[in-house]
Amino acid sequence: MFTITVSDEIKTVCPVFAGAAVYAGVSNRKYDEQLWSEIHAFSEKLMSSTHMGDIKNQPVIAATRAAYKRCGKDPGRYRPSAEALRRRVLRGIPLYQIDTLVDLINLVSLRTGYSIGGFDADKIQGTDLRLGIGCAGEPFEAISRGELNIEGLPVYRDAAGGIGTPTSDHERTKMDMDTRHILAIINGYSGRGGLEEVARMIQDLLRKYAGSDGGEILFFE
């Protein structure tokens, strides 16, 4: 299992921050029809119950946006992933279909408003992760979007450098069809309340769609 620590710089800008991580053995698949039925059903529910202007005011998303501002990043230009997913759905643009592990993490983000990092745990260098703030010029190759300016973004770092922000994760540790262990990190910029429920939701979906026993939950703050 991993050890995750939160830097003083994050605690200063967001004293209520708390996180949860799910570590589990998994078996990935390219596509799962039943999972996508769940995604479509929730997307339809979201479209019928939410206006575009409501998204940034959803409590978890609003707290993440506020943390971005205090870290020095414009959340309008660098949107948290959960916000970006909801905006995509409300614009009528289908979600990307990547693979079962990525797709189920996206479903949890859509449902809850939490930006969740999904990593191939076996690609992480070392067992210690630290959440800090990105520095000027710090290299970060975001998944499917190239070099990302992470200055002022909250960032998880392993022994080799940054692996994930609430906006995008790094190519180096991304999940793929060979992934056998997942580390899913839930970013609680609104505090600890709700984190266990979200972690349990991830575990349930991993059992249902990824041949997993659900693994372990780690809380950190």
Secondary structure as the mmCIF struct_conf table of DSSP 4:
data_model
#
loop_
_struct_conf.conf_type_id
_struct_conf.id
_struct_conf.beg_label_comp_id
_struct_conf.beg_label_asym_id
_struct_conf.beg_label_seq_id
_struct_conf.end_label_comp_id
_struct_conf.end_label_asym_id
_struct_conf.end_label_seq_id
STRN STRN1 THR A 3 VAL A 6
HELX_RH_AL_P HELX_RH_AL_P1 ASP A 8 VAL A 13
TURN_TY1_P TURN_TY1_P1 PRO A 15 VAL A 16
STRN STRN2 ALA A 18 GLY A 25
BEND BEND1 LYS A 30 LYS A 30
HELX_RH_AL_P HELX_RH_AL_P2 GLU A 33 SER A 49
HELX_RH_3T_P HELX_RH_3T_P1 MET A 52 ASN A 57
BEND BEND2 GLN A 58 GLN A 58
HELX_RH_AL_P HELX_RH_AL_P3 PRO A 59 CYS A 71
TURN_TY1_P TURN_TY1_P2 GLY A 72 GLY A 72
TURN_TY1_P TURN_TY1_P3 PRO A 75 ARG A 77
BEND BEND3 TYR A 78 TYR A 78
HELX_RH_AL_P HELX_RH_AL_P4 SER A 81 LEU A 90
TURN_TY1_P TURN_TY1_P4 ARG A 91 GLY A 92
HELX_LH_PP_P HELX_LH_PP_P1 ILE A 93 TYR A 96
HELX_RH_AL_P HELX_RH_AL_P5 THR A 100 THR A 112
STRN STRN3 ILE A 116 ASP A 120
HELX_RH_3T_P HELX_RH_3T_P2 ALA A 121 LYS A 123
BEND BEND4 ILE A 124 THR A 127
STRN STRN4 ASP A 128 ILE A 133
TURN_TY1_P TURN_TY1_P5 ALA A 136 GLY A 137
STRN STRN5 GLU A 141 ALA A 142
TURN_TY1_P TURN_TY1_P6 ILE A 143 ARG A 145
STRN STRN6 GLY A 146 GLU A 147
TURN_TY1_P TURN_TY1_P7 GLU A 151 GLY A 152
BEND BEND5 LEU A 153 LEU A 153
STRN STRN7 PRO A 154 ASP A 158
TURN_TY1_P TURN_TY1_P8 ALA A 159 ALA A 160
STRN STRN8 GLY A 161 GLY A 164
BEND BEND6 PRO A 166 THR A 167
STRN STRN9 ASP A 169 HIS A 170
HELX_RH_3T_P HELX_RH_3T_P3 GLU A 171 THR A 173
TURN_TY1_P TURN_TY1_P9 MET A 177 ASP A 178
STRN STRN10 HIS A 181 GLY A 188
TURN_TY1_P TURN_TY1_P10 TYR A 189 SER A 190
BEND BEND7 ARG A 192 ARG A 192
TURN_TY1_P TURN_TY1_P11 GLY A 193 GLY A 194
HELX_RH_AL_P HELX_RH_AL_P6 LEU A 195 TYR A 209
BEND BEND8 ALA A 210 ALA A 210
STRN STRN11 GLU A 216 PHE A 220
#
